[in-house]
Amino acid sequence: MFVRQVRLISLTASRRKDPWSLPHSPQHLASTTTASDTSPPPPIPRPDESIHTTRARLTYQSRKRGTLESDLLLSTFARDHLHAMSIDELREYDKLLDEPDWDIYYWATGNRTPPQRWASSPLLQKLRVHAKNEGKVVRSMPPLS
């Protein structure tokens, strides 16, 4: 009796379609709205923030994203590029950091097409070059100081 029930369960299970597709598979992406399809929330206004404070805040926000992949990519990008960015470039980078982690990661690595608002961004181009790591540099988290 027990063997018969196991066979029946296994036959039934093999005929059913899996309702939970793997994350980021074509089936999953077709059935969901990704965060890149919607606009990010409006940024917090910081009218009196100095450029030094802006760089320090963006350095911190680049490192403390929530996913290790984004943390490593963005913190090393911030270490290498923030010091030379103009105030307008810093503002654009601040807007980019308002996007979800995985979207930024996939746009930077070329695994997804960015939305129109980022498609022609020179900043995203710099991030893509950084993500390619053509110099094969071993990267690790930079210190926060």
MODELLER restraints for C-alpha pairs under 7 A, 6 or more apart:
rsr = mdl.restraints
at = mdl.atoms
rsr.add(forms.Gaussian(group=physical.xy_distance, feature=features.Distance(at['CA:21:A'], at['CA:27:A']), mean=6.34, stdev=0.5))
rsr.add(forms.Gaussian(group=physical.xy_distance, feature=features.Distance(at['CA:21:A'], at['CA:28:A']), mean=5.55, stdev=0.5))
rsr.add(forms.Gaussian(group=physical.xy_distance, feature=features.Distance(at['CA:22:A'], at['CA:28:A']), mean=6.43, stdev=0.5))
rsr.add(forms.Gaussian(group=physical.xy_distance, feature=features.Distance(at['CA:35:A'], at['CA:100:A']), mean=6.86, stdev=0.5))
rsr.add(forms.Gaussian(group=physical.xy_distance, feature=features.Distance(at['CA:36:A'], at['CA:103:A']), mean=6.52, stdev=0.5))
rsr.add(forms.Gaussian(group=physical.xy_distance, feature=features.Distance(at['CA:36:A'], at['CA:115:A']), mean=6.36, stdev=0.5))
rsr.add(forms.Gaussian(group=physical.xy_distance, feature=features.Distance(at['CA:40:A'], at['CA:98:A']), mean=6.28, stdev=0.5))
rsr.add(forms.Gaussian(group=physical.xy_distance, feature=features.Distance(at['CA:40:A'], at['CA:99:A']), mean=5.98, stdev=0.5))
rsr.add(forms.Gaussian(group=physical.xy_distance, feature=features.Distance(at['CA:51:A'], at['CA:87:A']), mean=6.97, stdev=0.5))
rsr.add(forms.Gaussian(group=physical.xy_distance, feature=features.Distance(at['CA:55:A'], at['CA:82:A']), mean=6.56, stdev=0.5))
rsr.add(forms.Gaussian(group=physical.xy_distance, feature=features.Distance(at['CA:58:A'], at['CA:94:A']), mean=6.77, stdev=0.5))
rsr.add(forms.Gaussian(group=physical.xy_distance, feature=features.Distance(at['CA:59:A'], at['CA:75:A']), mean=6.61, stdev=0.5))
rsr.add(forms.Gaussian(group=physical.xy_distance, feature=features.Distance(at['CA:59:A'], at['CA:78:A']), mean=5.83, stdev=0.5))
rsr.add(forms.Gaussian(group=physical.xy_distance, feature=features.Distance(at['CA:60:A'], at['CA:144:A']), mean=6.84, stdev=0.5))
rsr.add(forms.Gaussian(group=physical.xy_distance, feature=features.Distance(at['CA:62:A'], at['CA:71:A']), mean=6.24, stdev=0.5))
rsr.add(forms.Gaussian(group=physical.xy_distance, feature=features.Distance(at['CA:62:A'], at['CA:74:A']), mean=5.03, stdev=0.5))
rsr.add(forms.Gaussian(group=physical.xy_distance, feature=features.Distance(at['CA:62:A'], at['CA:75:A']), mean=4.87, stdev=0.5))
rsr.add(forms.Gaussian(group=physical.xy_distance, feature=features.Distance(at['CA:62:A'], at['CA:78:A']), mean=6.69, stdev=0.5))
rsr.add(forms.Gaussian(group=physical.xy_distance, feature=features.Distance(at['CA:63:A'], at['CA:71:A']), mean=4.66, stdev=0.5))
rsr.add(forms.Gaussian(group=physical.xy_distance, feature=features.Distance(at['CA:63:A'], at['CA:72:A']), mean=6.96, stdev=0.5))
rsr.add(forms.Gaussian(group=physical.xy_distance, feature=features.Distance(at['CA:63:A'], at['CA:74:A']), mean=6.52, stdev=0.5))
rsr.add(forms.Gaussian(group=physical.xy_distance, feature=features.Distance(at['CA:63:A'], at['CA:75:A']), mean=4.71, stdev=0.5))
rsr.add(forms.Gaussian(group=physical.xy_distance, feature=features.Distance(at['CA:64:A'], at['CA:71:A']), mean=6.14, stdev=0.5))
rsr.add(forms.Gaussian(group=physical.xy_distance, feature=features.Distance(at['CA:65:A'], at['CA:71:A']), mean=5.56, stdev=0.5))
rsr.add(forms.Gaussian(group=physical.xy_distance, feature=features.Distance(at['CA:65:A'], at['CA:101:A']), mean=6.69, stdev=0.5))
rsr.add(forms.Gaussian(group=physical.xy_distance, feature=features.Distance(at['CA:70:A'], at['CA:101:A']), mean=6.04, stdev=0.5))
rsr.add(forms.Gaussian(group=physical.xy_distance, feature=features.Distance(at['CA:70:A'], at['CA:105:A']), mean=5.90, stdev=0.5))
rsr.add(forms.Gaussian(group=physical.xy_distance, feature=features.Distance(at['CA:72:A'], at['CA:140:A']), mean=6.76, stdev=0.5))
rsr.add(forms.Gaussian(group=physical.xy_distance, feature=features.Distance(at['CA:72:A'], at['CA:141:A']), mean=5.93, stdev=0.5))
rsr.add(forms.Gaussian(group=physical.xy_distance, feature=features.Distance(at['CA:73:A'], at['CA:131:A']), mean=6.68, stdev=0.5))
rsr.add(forms.Gaussian(group=physical.xy_distance, feature=features.Distance(at['CA:75:A'], at['CA:141:A']), mean=6.70, stdev=0.5))
rsr.add(forms.Gaussian(group=physical.xy_distance, feature=features.Distance(at['CA:75:A'], at['CA:142:A']), mean=6.86, stdev=0.5))
rsr.add(forms.Gaussian(group=physical.xy_distance, feature=features.Distance(at['CA:76:A'], at['CA:141:A']), mean=6.82, stdev=0.5))
rsr.add(forms.Gaussian(group=physical.xy_distance, feature=features.Distance(at['CA:76:A'], at['CA:142:A']), mean=6.66, stdev=0.5))
rsr.add(forms.Gaussian(group=physical.xy_distance, feature=features.Distance(at['CA:77:A'], at['CA:127:A']), mean=6.93, stdev=0.5))
rsr.add(forms.Gaussian(group=physical.xy_distance, feature=features.Distance(at['CA:77:A'], at['CA:130:A']), mean=6.63, stdev=0.5))
rsr.add(forms.Gaussian(group=physical.xy_distance, feature=features.Distance(at['CA:106:A'], at['CA:112:A']), mean=5.38, stdev=0.5))
rsr.add(forms.Gaussian(group=physical.xy_distance, feature=features.Distance(at['CA:107:A'], at['CA:113:A']), mean=6.09, stdev=0.5))
rsr.add(forms.Gaussian(group=physical.xy_distance, feature=features.Distance(at['CA:107:A'], at['CA:114:A']), mean=5.53, stdev=0.5))
rsr.add(forms.Gaussian(group=physical.xy_distance, feature=features.Distance(at['CA:108:A'], at['CA:124:A']), mean=6.77, stdev=0.5))
rsr.add(forms.Gaussian(group=physical.xy_distance, feature=features.Distance(at['CA:108:A'], at['CA:127:A']), mean=5.87, stdev=0.5))
rsr.add(forms.Gaussian(group=physical.xy_distance, feature=features.Distance(at['CA:108:A'], at['CA:128:A']), mean=4.55, stdev=0.5))
rsr.add(forms.Gaussian(group=physical.xy_distance, feature=features.Distance(at['CA:108:A'], at['CA:131:A']), mean=6.22, stdev=0.5))
rsr.add(forms.Gaussian(group=physical.xy_distance, feature=features.Distance(at['CA:109:A'], at['CA:128:A']), mean=6.15, stdev=0.5))
rsr.add(forms.Gaussian(group=physical.xy_distance, feature=features.Distance(at['CA:109:A'], at['CA:131:A']), mean=6.01, stdev=0.5))
